[in-house]
Amino acid sequence: MKNIPVIDKSILDQLNANGISYQTGRARRSFSDFKLQIGTDLLAYVLKKVTRKYLDLKPATIEKLPGPRAGRKYVLYAHVPFCESLCPYCSFNRFLYQEDRARTYFRNLRKELQIVADLGYKFESLYFGGGTPTILVDELVETIDLAKQLFGIREVSCETNPNHLTPEILNQLKGRVDRLSVGVQSFDNTLLKQMSRLSKFGTGEEVLRRIQDAVGVLPSINVDMIFNFPSQTEEILREDIRKTIESGANQVTFYPLMSAPSVSFAMDRAIGKVDYSREPAFYRIVNEELSQVYRPMSAWTYARKDITMIDEYIVEYEEYVGVGSGSFSYLDGSLYVNTFSLSEYDRMVNSGRMGISAIRKFEKHQQMQYRFMMELFDLKLNRTQFKQDFNQSIESSLWLEMLFMRMMGAFSKTSKRDLLRISPDRGYLMVVMMREFFAGVNILREQARQALAPNERLMCLVNDKVVS
């Protein structure tokens, strides 16, 4: 390998002490990979500090969201926080399923949808997340039908679990849901057992057959996968990728394993401690293998030809309205967070209010940084639109961020004047960026969960331990 720099032995010793392997003469990694490692470590450190500062919420006193602004497009997000079992790595607002509470919740969700409609909002797209939205399919169907009636929605995405891929459920979703996202995480039985998913959702082989049978019933099936489990080897990862392709799924989302303080104990006990030093190599495998069959739609989402729907509603639309306990809204530079308490949500909605409990107004520079991050996660950045929206060029307003990205060789040489594209070998930068952003959001969720009443906290059991 040519042009490998000579590095002092004392520096090599320090790098090796920090888990970075680099040899003079013949490097185990190319200098480009070495630079990427240093850059992503720095990026993670800075984002960890900045994100936690930016996401400092204040109590909200407003009863409803502000109304829509003319000419703007919004997406609607609905949160259904009930699961049959709780995964040790998940920090979303979720509770163990109880049918009576879930039916009451769906009724309240429809009441909040009506409040949003009265504000004058219209949406083209609706995304149901959780939790497990399909946990009561009759209630879900009624909610979808109402949303379409109220808002003129043309496209519905919904999350589910493998055990809900039954003809009975799929037939009720047909004509209502355009994209069904199935939480698989892994096809490896050992990993599934560690996650307490094997007995509940079936073996990897059974899950694979269910997905194959579901493909074609709805317009698009997405498979949600996770890489970098502590006990996941390269061989297990490659087999997961092979089975993902074999499933025939129209779209694949391969997330890095992410944790949060609130679930770290349960996760460490169930599946082990996350080793982030393996993440770049595993991501490279995912990207290289999937790119043979799928095309990248974002840093961790891949779609087959002619598929345009993606798994991240916050990427497709910068502004969004959230309904349901634990949902988020982002409107005109402000973040609104709904209460995580089911009883408080019930009280608020039935008094004619939305469930808003906290708010954070971002300054203009912070809004620019948010746009910068979200668009680049989508692997491209529209410089012309940025200047039009903020009345400043991205080079002048975010000069430090742009300098870092250029030093890292992040932008493709095929980028055009008005459209910057992420270089195919620098997508991992965006993975780190979003991983740290979501880690910051998880801190918000943790704070909200700590405020729950004791009886609701008992519904947050993970492997017999209360998530607090």
Buried (B, 14 or more C-beta within 10 A) or exposed (E): EEEBEEBEEEEBEEBEEEEBEBEEEEBEBEEEBBBBBEBBBEBBEEBEEBBBEBBEBEEBEEEBBEEBEEEEBBBBBBBBBBBEBBBBBBBBBBBBBEEEBBEBBBBBBBBBBEBBBEEEBEBBBBBBBBBBBBBBBEBBBBBBEBBBEBBEBEBBBBBBBBBBBBEEBBEBBEEBBBBBBBBBBBBBBBBBBBBBBBEBBBBBEBBBBBBBBBBEBBBBBBBBBBBBBBEBEEEBBEBBBEBBBEBBBBBBBBBBBBBBEBBBBBBBEBBEEBEBBBBBBBBBBBBEBBEEEBEBBBBBBBBBEEBEBBBBBBBBBBBBBBBBBBBBBBBEBBBBBBBBBBBBBBBBBEEEBBBBBBBBEBEEEBBBBBBBBBBBBBBBBBBEBBBEEBEBBBBEBBEEBBEBBEEBBBBBEEBEEEEBBBBEBBBBBBBBBBBBBBBBBBBBBBBBBEEBEEEBBEBBBBBEBBBE
